[in-house]
Amino acid sequence: VSSTDLLHGITGTTLGAFKDGAANLNNGVHGTNDADVGAFSNALGESAWTADSGTSREFVLGDGANAKGYDISEIQSIAAWNGAGFMNQKYEIYLRSLGGSYALYATVDYQPANDTDEGGATKVNVTDDIGLLGSGIDAIRFDFLDTVSNNLGGAVYRELDVFGIATVPEPSSTALLGLGGLALIGRRRRG
């Protein structure tokens, strides 16, 4: 998990209902499992147990240091539990461009546990071959979907991390000309 990613320290907004711990999705702490603390409710205090479909978490990044949003390079999610298939992950990622509206970027469907008693941990890294998932992004939303788990449904997420930097403004055409462009303009006047 990361405590230096773009989401760390941002208070997210929940749409729908988490069964517990939504604030722990981006706190930079993996947390313990119920076997470590001996009580189911204590362990959920350090993680986020999502309900099935109908639950979302939105994080507003803002306009960034250059007032152009953020370039997103990677998204990482970690889910873990010692049983019930709660380490399965299934969600949609929506990115919002600065001043725009949300658009679906990707659907993650990684569910290695097909036995509802199976436990473990999963980690998903979402990247793109060109290096950026999006540029000029001011917000990100995760829509959690039904997973294969026991009749309680959902998954126990330990962390969502979003990596990137403030979008750098493109240089204007005047700045691209530079001194060489000024010399060319000067020669045309003399000739």
BAROMI-514251 format. One record per residue (C-alpha): residue number from 1; x, y, z; residue in three letters. Coordinates in nm, 4 decimals, decimal comma. Each point is the difference from the previous one (the first is absolute). Layout:
N
<r k="NUM" px="X" py="Y" pz="Z" r="ala"/>
...
//
This chain:
191
<r k="1" px="0,0000" py="0,0000" pz="0,0000" r="val"/>
<r k="2" px="0,1064" py="0,3587" pz="-0,0526" r="ser"/>
<r k="3" px="-0,0272" py="0,3028" pz="0,2238" r="ser"/>
<r k="4" px="0,1339" py="0,2340" pz="-0,2700" r="thr"/>
<r k="5" px="-0,2447" py="-0,0633" pz="-0,2861" r="asp"/>
<r k="6" px="-0,2508" py="0,2567" pz="-0,1286" r="leu"/>
<r k="7" px="-0,2904" py="-0,1334" pz="0,2109" r="leu"/>
<r k="8" px="0,1804" py="0,0033" pz="0,3337" r="his"/>
<r k="9" px="-0,1532" py="0,2591" pz="0,2301" r="gly"/>
<r k="10" px="-0,3046" py="0,0662" pz="-0,2202" r="ile"/>
<r k="11" px="-0,3393" py="-0,0556" pz="0,1558" r="thr"/>
<r k="12" px="-0,2016" py="-0,1999" pz="-0,2471" r="gly"/>
<r k="13" px="-0,3753" py="0,0041" pz="-0,0470" r="thr"/>
<r k="14" px="-0,2050" py="-0,3178" pz="0,0156" r="thr"/>
<r k="15" px="-0,2963" py="-0,0564" pz="-0,2280" r="leu"/>
<r k="16" px="-0,2099" py="-0,2949" pz="0,1140" r="gly"/>
<r k="17" px="0,1139" py="-0,1795" pz="0,3134" r="ala"/>
<r k="18" px="0,3169" py="-0,1635" pz="0,1248" r="phe"/>
<r k="19" px="-0,0529" py="-0,2671" pz="0,2592" r="lys"/>
<r k="20" px="0,2940" py="0,1478" pz="0,1918" r="asp"/>
<r k="21" px="0,3168" py="0,2084" pz="-0,0215" r="gly"/>
<r k="22" px="-0,0233" py="0,2051" pz="-0,3231" r="ala"/>
<r k="23" px="0,2436" py="0,2563" pz="0,1411" r="ala"/>
<r k="24" px="0,2674" py="-0,2733" pz="0,0109" r="asn"/>
<r k="25" px="0,0135" py="-0,0401" pz="-0,3791" r="leu"/>
<r k="26" px="0,2753" py="0,2605" pz="-0,0362" r="asn"/>
<r k="27" px="0,1607" py="0,0277" pz="0,3439" r="asn"/>
<r k="28" px="0,3357" py="-0,1577" pz="-0,0907" r="gly"/>
<r k="29" px="-0,0453" py="-0,2910" pz="0,2443" r="val"/>
<r k="30" px="-0,0607" py="-0,3627" pz="-0,0982" r="his"/>
<r k="31" px="-0,1551" py="-0,0909" pz="0,3353" r="gly"/>
<r k="32" px="-0,0355" py="-0,3398" pz="0,1659" r="thr"/>
<r k="33" px="-0,2352" py="-0,2907" pz="-0,0611" r="asn"/>
<r k="34" px="-0,2537" py="-0,1425" pz="0,2427" r="asp"/>
<r k="35" px="0,2339" py="-0,2796" pz="0,1118" r="ala"/>
<r k="36" px="0,2600" py="0,2584" pz="0,1067" r="asp"/>
<r k="37" px="-0,2345" py="0,2061" pz="0,2155" r="val"/>
<r k="38" px="-0,2399" py="-0,2727" pz="0,1006" r="gly"/>
<r k="39" px="-0,3129" py="0,1948" pz="-0,0880" r="ala"/>
<r k="40" px="-0,1670" py="0,0576" pz="-0,3351" r="phe"/>
<r k="41" px="-0,1110" py="0,3560" pz="0,0832" r="ser"/>
<r k="42" px="0,3489" py="0,1079" pz="0,1135" r="asn"/>
<r k="43" px="0,1561" py="-0,1211" pz="-0,3223" r="ala"/>
<r k="44" px="-0,2601" py="0,1836" pz="-0,2092" r="leu"/>
<r k="45" px="0,0951" py="0,3164" pz="0,1851" r="gly"/>
<r k="46" px="0,3281" py="-0,0092" pz="-0,1960" r="glu"/>
<r k="47" px="-0,1405" py="-0,0964" pz="-0,3407" r="ser"/>
<r k="48" px="-0,3014" py="0,0737" pz="-0,2188" r="ala"/>
<r k="49" px="-0,2650" py="-0,2650" pz="-0,0492" r="trp"/>
<r k="50" px="-0,1926" py="0,0917" pz="-0,3120" r="thr"/>
<r k="51" px="-0,3540" py="-0,0980" pz="-0,0633" r="ala"/>
<r k="52" px="-0,0806" py="-0,1571" pz="-0,3350" r="asp"/>
<r k="53" px="-0,1030" py="0,2114" pz="-0,3012" r="ser"/>
<r k="54" px="-0,1325" py="0,3442" pz="0,0778" r="gly"/>
<r k="55" px="0,2934" py="0,1253" pz="0,2077" r="thr"/>
<r k="56" px="0,2441" py="0,2630" pz="-0,1280" r="ser"/>
<r k="57" px="0,2814" py="0,2078" pz="0,1447" r="arg"/>
<r k="58" px="0,0945" py="0,3302" pz="-0,1630" r="glu"/>
<r k="59" px="0,3251" py="0,1903" pz="0,0557" r="phe"/>
<r k="60" px="0,0330" py="0,3600" pz="-0,1200" r="val"/>
<r k="61" px="0,3665" py="0,0695" pz="-0,0774" r="leu"/>
<r k="62" px="-0,0480" py="0,3668" pz="-0,0903" r="gly"/>
<r k="63" px="0,1605" py="0,2028" pz="-0,2759" r="asp"/>
<r k="64" px="0,3621" py="-0,0681" pz="0,1039" r="gly"/>
<r k="65" px="0,3050" py="0,2239" pz="0,0325" r="ala"/>
<r k="66" px="-0,0300" py="0,1252" pz="-0,3595" r="asn"/>
<r k="67" px="-0,3817" py="0,0344" pz="-0,0026" r="ala"/>
<r k="68" px="-0,0133" py="-0,2708" pz="-0,2720" r="lys"/>
<r k="69" px="-0,0982" py="-0,3054" pz="0,2068" r="gly"/>
<r k="70" px="0,2135" py="-0,3126" pz="0,0373" r="tyr"/>
<r k="71" px="0,1670" py="-0,2540" pz="-0,2272" r="asp"/>
<r k="72" px="-0,0924" py="-0,3437" pz="0,1372" r="ile"/>
<r k="73" px="0,2626" py="-0,2690" pz="-0,0638" r="ser"/>
<r k="74" px="-0,1150" py="-0,2935" pz="0,2168" r="glu"/>
<r k="75" px="-0,2800" py="-0,1180" pz="0,2250" r="ile"/>
<r k="76" px="0,0583" py="-0,2720" pz="0,2578" r="gln"/>
<r k="77" px="-0,2558" py="-0,1845" pz="0,2108" r="ser"/>
<r k="78" px="0,0554" py="-0,2522" pz="0,2766" r="ile"/>
<r k="79" px="-0,2647" py="-0,2280" pz="0,1494" r="ala"/>
<r k="80" px="0,0585" py="-0,2607" pz="0,2702" r="ala"/>
<r k="81" px="-0,1876" py="-0,2174" pz="0,2460" r="trp"/>
<r k="82" px="0,0560" py="-0,3413" pz="0,1546" r="asn"/>
<r k="83" px="-0,3201" py="-0,1525" pz="-0,1375" r="gly"/>
<r k="84" px="-0,3371" py="0,0430" pz="-0,1708" r="ala"/>
<r k="85" px="0,1503" py="0,0900" pz="-0,3384" r="gly"/>
<r k="86" px="0,0267" py="0,3633" pz="0,1117" r="phe"/>
<r k="87" px="0,3344" py="0,0475" pz="-0,1763" r="met"/>
<r k="88" px="-0,1683" py="-0,0053" pz="-0,3424" r="asn"/>
<r k="89" px="-0,0049" py="0,3355" pz="-0,1792" r="gln"/>
<r k="90" px="-0,2524" py="0,1337" pz="-0,2483" r="lys"/>
<r k="91" px="-0,0540" py="0,3690" pz="-0,0677" r="tyr"/>
<r k="92" px="-0,0176" py="0,2690" pz="-0,2675" r="glu"/>
<r k="93" px="0,2363" py="0,2978" pz="-0,0185" r="ile"/>
<r k="94" px="-0,1397" py="0,3342" pz="-0,1146" r="tyr"/>
<r k="95" px="0,2261" py="0,2990" pz="-0,0699" r="leu"/>
<r k="96" px="-0,1262" py="0,3585" pz="-0,0158" r="arg"/>
<r k="97" px="0,1867" py="0,2528" pz="-0,2088" r="ser"/>
<r k="98" px="0,0373" py="0,3518" pz="0,1387" r="leu"/>
<r k="99" px="-0,3284" py="0,1791" pz="-0,0572" r="gly"/>
<r k="100" px="-0,1487" py="-0,3066" pz="-0,1675" r="gly"/>
<r k="101" px="-0,2027" py="-0,3031" pz="0,0947" r="ser"/>
<r k="102" px="0,0866" py="-0,3555" pz="0,1013" r="tyr"/>
<r k="103" px="0,0920" py="-0,2574" pz="-0,2642" r="ala"/>
<r k="104" px="0,0519" py="-0,3726" pz="0,0549" r="leu"/>
<r k="105" px="0,3700" py="-0,0804" pz="-0,0262" r="tyr"/>
<r k="106" px="0,0119" py="-0,3707" pz="0,0913" r="ala"/>
<r k="107" px="-0,1784" py="-0,2875" pz="0,1682" r="thr"/>
<r k="108" px="0,2070" py="-0,2124" pz="0,2369" r="val"/>
<r k="109" px="-0,1186" py="-0,3578" pz="0,0464" r="asp"/>
<r k="110" px="0,2580" py="-0,2039" pz="0,1889" r="tyr"/>
<r k="111" px="-0,1652" py="-0,2780" pz="0,1991" r="gln"/>
<r k="112" px="0,2372" py="-0,2912" pz="0,0603" r="pro"/>
<r k="113" px="-0,2003" py="-0,1317" pz="0,2997" r="ala"/>
<r k="114" px="-0,2890" py="-0,2120" pz="-0,1209" r="asn"/>
<r k="115" px="-0,0543" py="-0,1707" pz="0,3334" r="asp"/>
<r k="116" px="-0,1920" py="0,2145" pz="0,2463" r="thr"/>
<r k="117" px="0,2175" py="-0,1290" pz="0,2837" r="asp"/>
<r k="118" px="0,3241" py="0,0916" pz="-0,1754" r="glu"/>
<r k="119" px="0,2131" py="0,2807" pz="0,1398" r="gly"/>
<r k="120" px="0,3072" py="0,1878" pz="-0,1061" r="gly"/>
<r k="121" px="0,1070" py="0,3273" pz="-0,1556" r="ala"/>
<r k="122" px="-0,0133" py="0,1492" pz="-0,3486" r="thr"/>
<r k="123" px="0,1736" py="0,3005" pz="-0,1482" r="lys"/>
<r k="124" px="-0,1017" py="0,1593" pz="-0,3303" r="val"/>
<r k="125" px="0,2159" py="0,2529" pz="-0,1871" r="asn"/>
<r k="126" px="-0,1728" py="0,1934" pz="-0,2780" r="val"/>
<r k="127" px="0,2453" py="0,1541" pz="-0,2468" r="thr"/>
<r k="128" px="0,0016" py="0,0947" pz="-0,3669" r="asp"/>
<r k="129" px="0,2541" py="-0,0792" pz="-0,2730" r="asp"/>
<r k="130" px="0,0318" py="0,3702" pz="-0,0871" r="ile"/>
<r k="131" px="0,0780" py="0,0857" pz="0,3625" r="gly"/>
<r k="132" px="-0,3075" py="0,2053" pz="0,0893" r="leu"/>
<r k="133" px="-0,3486" py="-0,1077" pz="0,0967" r="leu"/>
<r k="134" px="-0,1185" py="0,3576" pz="-0,0358" r="gly"/>
<r k="135" px="0,1243" py="0,3587" pz="-0,0186" r="ser"/>
<r k="136" px="-0,1631" py="0,3083" pz="0,1460" r="gly"/>
<r k="137" px="-0,1971" py="-0,2105" pz="0,2514" r="ile"/>
<r k="138" px="-0,1598" py="0,1738" pz="0,2997" r="asp"/>
<r k="139" px="-0,1960" py="-0,2910" pz="0,1550" r="ala"/>
<r k="140" px="-0,0212" py="-0,3785" pz="0,0034" r="ile"/>
<r k="141" px="-0,2876" py="-0,2296" pz="0,0967" r="arg"/>
<r k="142" px="-0,0053" py="-0,3708" pz="0,0775" r="phe"/>
<r k="143" px="-0,3321" py="-0,1824" pz="-0,0502" r="asp"/>
<r k="144" px="0,0142" py="-0,3319" pz="0,1852" r="phe"/>
<r k="145" px="-0,1758" py="-0,2971" pz="-0,1612" r="leu"/>
<r k="146" px="-0,1262" py="-0,3409" pz="0,1178" r="asp"/>
<r k="147" px="0,2736" py="-0,2509" pz="0,0728" r="thr"/>
<r k="148" px="-0,0008" py="-0,3758" pz="0,0425" r="val"/>
<r k="149" px="-0,0005" py="-0,0338" pz="0,3776" r="ser"/>
<r k="150" px="-0,2191" py="-0,1390" pz="0,2730" r="asn"/>
<r k="151" px="-0,3583" py="0,1124" pz="0,0525" r="asn"/>
<r k="152" px="0,1180" py="0,3187" pz="0,1756" r="leu"/>
<r k="153" px="0,1347" py="0,1195" pz="-0,3361" r="gly"/>
<r k="154" px="0,2559" py="0,2662" pz="-0,0705" r="gly"/>
<r k="155" px="0,3726" py="0,0151" pz="0,0594" r="ala"/>
<r k="156" px="0,2385" py="0,1269" pz="0,2679" r="val"/>
<r k="157" px="0,2223" py="0,2643" pz="-0,1566" r="tyr"/>
<r k="158" px="0,3157" py="0,1000" pz="0,1827" r="arg"/>
<r k="159" px="0,1138" py="0,2891" pz="-0,2200" r="glu"/>
<r k="160" px="-0,0574" py="0,1949" pz="-0,3198" r="leu"/>
<r k="161" px="0,3024" py="0,1929" pz="-0,1256" r="asp"/>
<r k="162" px="0,0110" py="0,2349" pz="-0,2985" r="val"/>
<r k="163" px="0,3379" py="0,1102" pz="-0,1334" r="phe"/>
<r k="164" px="0,0768" py="0,2971" pz="-0,2188" r="gly"/>
<r k="165" px="0,1141" py="0,3615" pz="-0,0145" r="ile"/>
<r k="166" px="-0,1525" py="0,3404" pz="-0,0637" r="ala"/>
<r k="167" px="-0,0609" py="0,0474" pz="-0,3729" r="thr"/>
<r k="168" px="0,2658" py="0,2227" pz="-0,1554" r="val"/>
<r k="169" px="-0,1392" py="0,2652" pz="-0,2367" r="pro"/>
<r k="170" px="0,1033" py="-0,0391" pz="-0,3613" r="glu"/>
<r k="171" px="0,2261" py="0,2791" pz="-0,1215" r="pro"/>
<r k="172" px="-0,1695" py="0,2581" pz="-0,2218" r="ser"/>
<r k="173" px="0,1011" py="0,0324" pz="-0,3660" r="ser"/>
<r k="174" px="0,1749" py="0,3303" pz="0,0780" r="thr"/>
<r k="175" px="0,2105" py="-0,1690" pz="0,2653" r="ala"/>
<r k="176" px="0,0851" py="-0,2820" pz="-0,2439" r="leu"/>
<r k="177" px="0,1437" py="0,2501" pz="-0,2474" r="leu"/>
<r k="178" px="0,2521" py="0,1142" pz="0,2589" r="gly"/>
<r k="179" px="0,2960" py="0,2089" pz="-0,1063" r="leu"/>
<r k="180" px="0,0402" py="-0,1907" pz="-0,3277" r="gly"/>
<r k="181" px="-0,3477" py="0,1092" pz="-0,1034" r="gly"/>
<r k="182" px="0,0814" py="0,3628" pz="0,0771" r="leu"/>
<r k="183" px="0,3148" py="-0,0174" pz="-0,2152" r="ala"/>
<r k="184" px="-0,2028" py="-0,1428" pz="-0,2901" r="leu"/>
<r k="185" px="-0,2523" py="0,2825" pz="0,0280" r="ile"/>
<r k="186" px="0,2854" py="0,2530" pz="0,0050" r="gly"/>
<r k="187" px="0,1529" py="-0,1419" pz="-0,3219" r="arg"/>
<r k="188" px="-0,3268" py="0,0203" pz="-0,1871" r="arg"/>
<r k="189" px="-0,0265" py="0,3713" pz="0,0707" r="arg"/>
<r k="190" px="0,3461" py="0,0701" pz="-0,1401" r="arg"/>
<r k="191" px="-0,0392" py="-0,2031" pz="-0,3143" r="gly"/>
//
